[in-house]
Amino acid sequence: MERTETQNLINALKKGVVTVVFKKINTEEIRIMPCTLNPDVLEEHSVKTIIKDFNADSDHVAAWAIDKEAWRSFRLNTVISWEEGYPSGATNGEVA
């Protein structure tokens, strides 16, 4: 993923919920992960830790996985796609 696309992803995560589709390293399973770095959304999930700064040159991104209720990270070179909002057919991060 190019630096500008990485920065766009980080900005979207800070703004609200983003659905990231990526390939898991160990299993090569495709993961659809609704996630965020938005302080208001984190607060709704009782998350006290907030990541304020990211380096767009990093090869990893950490974000709060709404469906797992935990911090998760993914490698940028495994990202297939991403879009703002919850996955299609999902309610509050629960994939149908």
Secondary structure as GFF3:
##gff-version 3
##sequence-region A 1 96
A	DSSP	alpha_helix	3	15	.	.	.	ID=ss1
A	DSSP	beta_strand	17	23	.	.	.	ID=ss2
A	DSSP	beta_strand	30	36	.	.	.	ID=ss3
A	DSSP	alpha_helix	39	44	.	.	.	ID=ss4
A	DSSP	beta_strand	60	65	.	.	.	ID=ss5
A	DSSP	beta_strand	70	75	.	.	.	ID=ss6
A	DSSP	three_ten_helix	76	78	.	.	.	ID=ss7
A	DSSP	beta_strand	79	84	.	.	.	ID=ss8
###
